[in-house]
Amino acid sequence: MHTTIVKLKDGKTYSGPINLWRPCFNYFTLFGVDKTFSFDECESIVTPNERVSISSPLEGEICDDLERARKNLEDGRKFGWTQDGKPYPKEKWEWENCSDKKS
């Protein structure tokens, strides 16, 4: 399992493998960290040395997990996905609107 580095807007940094990944409910957790993270409170979520595609180098590359979550939500809304029996939210989360401004 790869170590993900989470930097919060308040400057705190946490790291560990991703445990639960629930962008549709606006949270995730890391193994070994006793905290549930809201995507809204995150400045960045990155996993270095990750194979993100078939053309990734063998040593991997940086995976922008915040962008991955945004893409997951976009696809979930488009294709009508559900998670834990609940539909993906129709409205964007606050953090998604902020990432739209960066594009």
Secondary structure, DSSP 4 states (H G I P E B T S, - for coil): -PPEEEEETTS-EEEE-EEEEEGGGTEEEETT---EEEGGGEEEEEEEEE--STTS-TT-EEEEHHHHHHHHHHHHHHHT-EETTEEPPSSPPHHHHHHHHH-
